């Protein structure tokens, strides 16, 4: 029984760590930055470029394009 408790405790710790990571990502996203380092408004363009180029492009270049496209639409 003690062994099962230890296994379960590890699972709870892993669960808490996953919740903490999700919370940190949410806080970061609400602060205006996403995992890619772009704003949440620029992120959709980056995701589409990644999808279209199937990750063959340089990530830095795709981020640059995403910012440019977002700025273009903001200026209109």
C-alpha positions in Angstrom: 0.0 0.0 0.0 2.8 2.4 0.8 4.4 1.7 -2.6 1.1 2.6 -4.3 0.9 5.8 -2.3 4.5 6.7 -3.4 3.5 6.1 -7.0 0.4 8.3 -6.6 2.4 11.0 -4.9 4.8 11.2 -7.8 1.8 11.5 -10.1 0.4 14.3 -8.0 3.7 16.1 -8.1 3.9 15.7 -11.9 0.3 17.0 -12.2 1.2 20.1 -10.0 4.2 20.7 -12.2 2.1 20.6 -15.4 -0.4 23.0 -13.9 2.4 25.3 -12.9 3.8 25.2 -16.4 0.3 25.9 -17.9 -0.2 28.8 -15.5 3.2 30.3 -16.4 2.4 30.0 -20.1 -1.0 31.7 -19.6 0.6 34.5 -17.5 3.3 35.0 -20.2 0.7 35.0 -23.0 -1.5 37.5 -21.2 1.6 39.7 -20.6 1.8 40.0 -24.4 4.4 37.4 -25.3 3.9 33.9 -26.7 6.3 30.9 -26.8 7.8 32.2 -30.0 8.5 35.5 -28.4 6.0 37.3 -30.6 2.9 39.2 -29.4 -0.4 37.4 -29.4 -1.4 39.4 -32.4 1.6 38.4 -34.4 1.5 34.7 -33.4 -1.2 33.6 -35.9 0.9 34.8 -38.8 3.9 33.0 -37.5 1.9 29.8 -37.0 0.6 30.0 -40.6 4.1 30.6 -42.0 5.3 27.5 -40.0 2.4 25.5 -41.4 3.0 26.6 -45.0 6.7 26.3 -44.9 6.5 23.0 -42.9 9.3 24.2 -40.7 11.7 24.4 -43.6 12.2 28.1 -43.2 14.5 29.8 -40.7 12.4 30.5 -37.6 14.0 34.0 -37.1 13.1 34.9 -40.7 9.5 33.6 -40.3 9.1 35.7 -37.1 10.4 38.7 -39.0 7.8 38.1 -41.7 5.1 37.7 -39.1 5.9 41.1 -37.5 6.0 42.7 -41.0 2.6 41.3 -42.0 1.1 42.3 -38.7 2.4 45.8 -39.0 1.1 46.0 -42.6 -2.4 45.2 -41.5 -2.2 47.5 -38.5 -1.2 50.4 -40.7 -4.3 49.9 -43.0 
